Amino acid sequence: MADRFRPPTVGTTLVLVMTLAFAGCGGGDGGQSAGELSGPTSSVAPTGTAAPEGPAPSTPQPEPDVPAVEVVLLASGSTVDLQSLAEPGRPTLLWFWAPHCTFCRLEAPELLEFATQHGNDVDILGIGAQDSLDQAHGFLEETRTAGLRMVWDPSGRSWVHYGVTSQPTVIVLGADGQVAGSWFREFAPNEILAAAGVA
């Protein structure tokens, strides 16, 4: 009978102690199971889900870089805010002129031809200043530009806004409303169209 009982060895005792220790860490309400040891998880939306029905929300067009200046519409004589004449999302050609300007008279036919060929793609707005309103009307008659959108800025603030010091000057606003190019005493249709983004 004495041969049947053998006291546990040191190795056996160590294994038994470690087993009991691990068993104590995993149980009870306060412990974490192996599945809970990872960090917080986030749900991932399934791919291939259908887009919500209905039209996509429209993106507002950027406002053109046009100063808040009162100008006179030469065709009607009414006073309007210059900002109201620039349509958001469309390129605009600004033509700065003065009644006494000989170079403006020489450039006017090129402006008219551009308006005939590209007026559907680029808005055209002539901004006159200096001299007098009567002289401005005389300029339109002489140059046959009365059919274009021509305005009179008695304050000259629009010229100051764009840094115009002499005329004729062409400034193009891109569809984003920002200045995309400028030309002084040079009417360059291809470059104007490129700056307007419609070349």
C-alpha positions in Angstrom: 0.0 0.0 0.0 2.9 2.4 0.8 4.0 2.1 -2.9 0.7 3.6 -4.1 1.1 7.0 -2.5 3.7 9.4 -3.9 3.9 13.0 -2.7 3.5 15.6 -5.5 6.7 16.9 -7.0 7.7 20.6 -7.2 6.8 20.7 -10.9 3.3 19.3 -10.3 2.6 21.7 -7.5 3.6 24.7 -9.7 1.3 23.6 -12.5 -1.6 23.2 -10.1 -1.0 26.7 -8.6 -0.9 28.4 -12.0 -4.0 26.6 -13.2 -5.9 27.8 -10.1 -4.6 31.4 -10.6 -5.7 31.6 -14.2 -9.1 30.1 -13.3 -9.6 32.9 -10.7 -8.8 35.7 -13.2 -11.3 34.7 -15.8 -14.4 34.1 -13.7 -16.9 36.4 -11.8 -18.8 39.4 -12.9 -15.8 41.8 -12.7 -13.5 39.8 -15.0 -13.1 40.0 -18.8 -13.4 37.1 -21.1 -11.0 36.7 -24.0 -13.6 38.1 -26.3 -13.8 41.3 -24.2 -10.1 42.1 -24.2 -10.1 43.9 -27.5 -10.8 47.6 -27.6 -14.2 49.2 -28.5 -15.5 48.3 -31.9 -17.4 50.4 -34.4 -20.0 49.2 -36.8 -19.2 49.5 -40.5 -22.0 50.4 -42.9 -22.5 47.7 -45.5 -21.2 48.5 -48.9 -23.5 48.8 -51.9 -26.3 50.4 -50.1 -28.7 52.4 -52.3 -28.4 56.2 -52.3 -31.3 58.1 -50.8 -34.0 58.9 -53.2 -34.7 62.5 -54.4 -32.6 65.2 -56.1 -29.1 65.9 -54.7 -28.9 69.1 -52.8 -27.7 72.0 -54.9 -24.4 73.6 -54.2 -24.7 77.4 -53.8 -22.8 79.4 -56.4 -20.0 81.6 -55.2 -20.8 85.3 -55.2 -18.8 87.3 -57.9 -16.1 89.7 -56.7 -18.1 92.8 -57.5 -18.2 95.9 -55.2 -21.5 97.2 -53.8 -21.6 100.4 -55.9 -24.6 102.3 -57.2 -24.4 102.7 -61.0 -26.7 104.1 -63.6 -28.1 101.7 -66.3 -27.5 103.9 -69.4 -30.3 102.2 -71.4 -33.0 103.1 -68.9 -31.5 105.8 -66.6 -32.4 103.8 -63.5 -29.9 103.4 -60.6 -29.0 99.8 -59.5 -26.4 98.1 -57.3 -23.5 96.9 -59.5 -23.6 93.6 -57.6 -27.1 92.8 -58.9 -25.8 92.8 -62.5 -23.2 90.0 -62.0 -24.8 86.5 -62.2 -23.3 83.9 -59.8 -21.8 80.9 -61.6 -21.2 82.6 -64.9 -18.1 84.2 -66.3 -18.3 88.0 -66.8 -16.3 90.4 -68.9 -15.9 93.8 -67.4 -15.0 96.5 -69.9 -13.9 99.8 -68.4 -14.3 102.8 -70.6 -14.5 106.6 -70.6 -16.3 109.0 -73.0 -13.2 111.0 -73.9 -11.1 107.8 -74.5 -9.9 107.5 -78.1 -8.6 104.0 -77.5 -12.0 102.9 -76.2 -13.6 104.0 -79.4 -11.0 102.0 -81.3 -11.6 98.9 -79.2 -15.5 99.1 -79.2 -15.9 97.2 -82.5 -13.9 94.3 -81.1 -16.1 94.3 -78.0 -19.2 94.2 -80.2 -17.9 91.4 -82.3 -17.0 89.4 -79.2 -20.5 90.0 -77.8 -22.0 88.7 -81.1 -20.0 85.5 -81.1 -19.7 84.7 -77.4 -22.4 86.7 -75.6 -24.2 83.4 -74.7 -21.2 82.1 -72.9 -19.8 85.2 -71.3 -21.8 88.0 -69.7 -20.5 91.4 -70.8 -20.8 94.5 -68.7 -19.3 97.9 -69.7 -18.5 100.2 -66.8 -18.0 103.9 -67.7 -16.6 106.7 -65.5 -15.0 110.1 -65.7 -16.5 113.0 -67.8 -20.3 113.4 -67.6 -23.4 111.3 -68.0 -24.4 113.3 -71.2 -21.0 112.5 -72.7 -21.5 108.8 -71.8 -24.7 108.7 -73.8 -22.9 110.3 -76.7 -20.1 107.7 -76.5 -22.7 104.9 -76.8 -24.3 106.4 -79.8 -20.9 107.0 -81.6 -19.6 103.5 -80.8 -23.0 101.7 -81.3 -22.6 100.0 -77.9 -26.0 101.1 -76.6 -27.2 97.5 -77.1 -24.7 96.1 -74.6 -25.2 96.3 -70.8 -23.5 99.6 -70.2 -23.5 101.4 -66.9 -22.2 104.6 -65.5 -20.3 104.8 -62.2 -20.2 108.4 -61.2 -18.2 107.6 -58.0 -15.5 105.6 -59.8 -15.4 103.2 -56.9 -15.7 100.2 -59.1 -12.6 101.3 -60.9 -10.8 101.7 -57.6 -12.0 98.2 -56.5 -10.3 96.6 -59.5 -7.3 98.8 -59.6 -8.2 100.3 -63.0 -6.2 103.5 -63.7 -6.5 103.8 -67.4 -8.9 102.7 -70.1 -9.9 100.6 -71.9 -9.3 97.8 -69.5 -10.8 94.4 -69.7 -11.2 92.3 -66.5 -12.6 88.8 -66.6 -14.3 87.2 -63.7 -14.4 83.4 -63.9 -17.4 81.3 -63.0 -16.1 81.2 -59.4 -16.6 85.0 -59.3 -12.9 85.8 -58.9 -10.7 87.8 -61.2 -9.2 85.4 -63.8 -7.4 87.8 -66.1 -7.0 91.5 -67.1 -5.9 93.3 -70.2 -5.0 97.0 -70.8 -5.5 98.4 -74.3 -5.4 94.9 -75.7 -8.6 93.0 -76.6 -7.5 89.3 -76.9 -10.6 87.1 -77.5 -8.8 83.8 -77.2 -7.1 84.7 -74.0 -10.4 86.2 -72.6 -12.3 83.0 -73.4 -9.5 80.9 -71.8 -9.7 83.0 -68.7 -13.5 82.7 -68.7 -13.2 78.9 -68.9 -15.1 78.6 -72.1 -12.3 78.2 -74.7 
